[in-house]
Amino acid sequence: MYKGLEKFTVKGDFKFSQEDNLEIVCNASETASGIFLVFAVVENGAKELLMVGSTGTVQNDGTLKSKNGGLYDKIVNGHQFAKTARKYSWPTQMKKESIEMLEVHWFETFNESKKEIPTSVEGQVLQAFLDENGKLPKWNIAF
């Protein structure tokens, strides 16, 4: 995992196959704001980071503006690949790329105990990936 994410204590993960229903297997909070990382599970259980996403905006007064449905809604219904909800686009993209399994890790970054801007944490993870690989994760790139 990426350095710095271990400090977030409200977190979770789940696996998603082409045959799964993302609305059912997603265990992310419907009230939380934060980030999520999507990995392809490849040979021998190794993982390849495909994308990093976030939800929640910190306002000038320091409060959080979050969309209804929180991380759960962003993961399940957020648009990706031709402006289609992930619950539909992920299985299609997985088939195209012969990906059997995704593993999603989510972290609540802004709550009573931690107040880190979700997009800032997302940027830190993407920067670390860019520094290490010279490019962004392939699903973070617009199709």
KOLKE-890913 format. One record per residue (C-alpha): residue in one letter; x, y, z; residue number from 1. Coordinates in nm, 3 decimals. Example, Ala and Ser with C-alpha at 12.3 -4.5 7.8 and 13.67 -1.06 7.14 Angstrom:
# residues 2
PT  r        X        Y        Z    k
PT  A    1.230   -0.450    0.780    1
PT  S    1.367   -0.106    0.714    2
***
This chain:
# residues 143
PT  r        X        Y        Z    k
PT  M    0.000    0.000    0.000    1
PT  Y    0.108    0.361   -0.018    2
PT  K    0.300    0.531    0.261    3
PT  G    0.080    0.756    0.468    4
PT  L   -0.246    0.568    0.421    5
PT  E   -0.189    0.360    0.735    6
PT  K   -0.279    0.664    0.950    7
PT  F   -0.642    0.645    0.838    8
PT  T   -0.822    0.415    1.078    9
PT  V   -1.165    0.422    0.912   10
PT  K   -1.108    0.210    0.605   11
PT  G   -1.206   -0.106    0.427   12
PT  D   -1.160   -0.315    0.118   13
PT  F   -1.347   -0.555   -0.106   14
PT  K   -1.292   -0.769   -0.413   15
PT  F   -1.489   -0.745   -0.736   16
PT  S   -1.505   -0.996   -1.022   17
PT  Q   -1.670   -0.957   -1.360   18
PT  E   -1.966   -1.162   -1.238   19
PT  D   -2.020   -0.965   -0.916   20
PT  N   -2.274   -0.689   -0.859   21
PT  L   -2.075   -0.381   -0.751   22
PT  E   -2.377   -0.247   -0.560   23
PT  I   -2.369   -0.559   -0.341   24
PT  V   -1.996   -0.621   -0.290   25
PT  C   -1.898   -0.257   -0.227   26
PT  N   -1.867   -0.208    0.149   27
PT  A   -1.753    0.155    0.141   28
PT  S   -1.931    0.403    0.365   29
PT  E   -2.234    0.588    0.231   30
PT  T   -2.157    0.885    0.457   31
PT  A   -1.777    0.906    0.442   32
PT  S   -1.553    1.121    0.225   33
PT  G   -1.205    1.012    0.127   34
PT  I   -1.015    0.819   -0.133   35
PT  F   -1.024    0.479   -0.298   36
PT  L   -0.757    0.278   -0.478   37
PT  V   -0.843    0.018   -0.740   38
PT  F   -0.601   -0.267   -0.804   39
PT  A   -0.604   -0.545   -1.061   40
PT  V   -0.516   -0.874   -0.894   41
PT  V   -0.261   -1.027   -1.129   42
PT  E   -0.047   -1.342   -1.132   43
PT  N    0.053   -1.492   -0.797   44
PT  G   -0.176   -1.251   -0.609   45
PT  A    0.035   -0.948   -0.700   46
PT  K   -0.154   -0.621   -0.746   47
PT  E   -0.132   -0.349   -1.009   48
PT  L   -0.270   -0.005   -0.919   49
PT  L   -0.523    0.090   -1.187   50
PT  M   -0.670    0.410   -1.046   51
PT  V   -0.710    0.642   -0.750   52
PT  G   -1.030    0.837   -0.689   53
PT  S   -1.175    1.063   -0.421   54
PT  T   -1.493    1.228   -0.305   55
PT  G   -1.567    1.520   -0.074   56
PT  T   -1.474    1.887   -0.093   57
PT  V   -1.349    2.099    0.196   58
PT  Q   -1.513    2.442    0.204   59
PT  N   -1.342    2.772    0.294   60
PT  D   -1.485    2.753    0.646   61
PT  G   -1.319    2.413    0.703   62
PT  T   -1.636    2.209    0.677   63
PT  L   -1.679    1.922    0.437   64
PT  K   -1.921    1.928    0.149   65
PT  S   -1.997    1.572    0.054   66
PT  K   -2.227    1.420   -0.202   67
PT  N   -2.510    1.197   -0.090   68
PT  G   -2.392    0.839   -0.090   69
PT  G   -2.031    0.916    0.006   70
PT  L   -1.752    0.684   -0.102   71
PT  Y   -2.001    0.407   -0.180   72
PT  D   -2.183    0.615   -0.440   73
PT  K   -1.861    0.747   -0.593   74
PT  I   -1.727    0.393   -0.638   75
PT  V   -2.052    0.234   -0.761   76
PT  N   -2.214    0.514   -0.961   77
PT  G   -1.922    0.741   -1.045   78
PT  H   -1.869    0.773   -1.419   79
PT  Q   -1.576    0.613   -1.592   80
PT  F   -1.512    0.488   -1.944   81
PT  A   -1.751    0.676   -2.174   82
PT  K   -1.940    0.846   -1.890   83
PT  T   -2.094    0.522   -1.768   84
PT  A   -2.144    0.427   -1.403   85
PT  R   -1.865    0.201   -1.274   86
PT  K   -2.116   -0.071   -1.182   87
PT  Y   -2.154   -0.116   -1.560   88
PT  S   -1.822    0.004   -1.700   89
PT  W   -1.586   -0.191   -1.474   90
PT  P   -1.704   -0.540   -1.582   91
PT  T   -1.683   -0.433   -1.948   92
PT  Q   -1.334   -0.289   -1.908   93
PT  M   -1.222   -0.594   -1.709   94
PT  K   -1.331   -0.819   -1.997   95
PT  K   -1.146   -0.600   -2.250   96
PT  E   -0.827   -0.619   -2.043   97
PT  S   -0.869   -0.982   -1.926   98
PT  I   -0.878   -0.879   -1.560   99
PT  E   -1.036   -1.148   -1.345  100
PT  M   -1.044   -0.961   -1.013  101
PT  L   -1.028   -0.607   -0.880  102
PT  E   -0.942   -0.522   -0.522  103
PT  V   -1.067   -0.187   -0.394  104
PT  H   -0.928   -0.021   -0.081  105
PT  W   -1.105    0.285    0.061  106
PT  F   -1.002    0.531    0.330  107
PT  E   -1.205    0.794    0.512  108
PT  T   -0.969    1.093    0.515  109
PT  F   -1.192    1.364    0.659  110
PT  N   -1.386    1.297    0.980  111
PT  E   -1.382    1.396    1.348  112
PT  S   -1.037    1.247    1.413  113
PT  K   -0.865    1.320    1.079  114
PT  K   -0.910    1.626    0.863  115
PT  E   -0.719    1.565    0.542  116
PT  I   -0.859    1.696    0.215  117
PT  P   -0.959    1.396    0.001  118
PT  T   -0.828    1.544   -0.325  119
PT  S   -0.499    1.629   -0.156  120
PT  V   -0.452    1.272   -0.033  121
PT  E   -0.550    1.145   -0.380  122
PT  G   -0.286    1.376   -0.530  123
PT  Q   -0.019    1.251   -0.289  124
PT  V   -0.085    0.888   -0.387  125
PT  L   -0.085    0.976   -0.758  126
PT  Q    0.239    1.175   -0.716  127
PT  A    0.406    0.880   -0.543  128
PT  F    0.293    0.651   -0.826  129
PT  L    0.417    0.898   -1.090  130
PT  D    0.753    0.934   -0.915  131
PT  E    0.791    0.555   -0.903  132
PT  N    0.657    0.469   -1.250  133
PT  G    0.695    0.779   -1.465  134
PT  K    0.325    0.773   -1.553  135
PT  L   -0.020    0.768   -1.389  136
PT  P   -0.221    0.450   -1.329  137
PT  K   -0.382    0.346   -1.657  138
PT  W   -0.743    0.388   -1.543  139
PT  N   -0.673    0.745   -1.424  140
PT  I   -0.612    0.839   -1.785  141
PT  A   -0.919    0.952   -1.980  142
PT  F   -1.043    0.704   -2.238  143
***
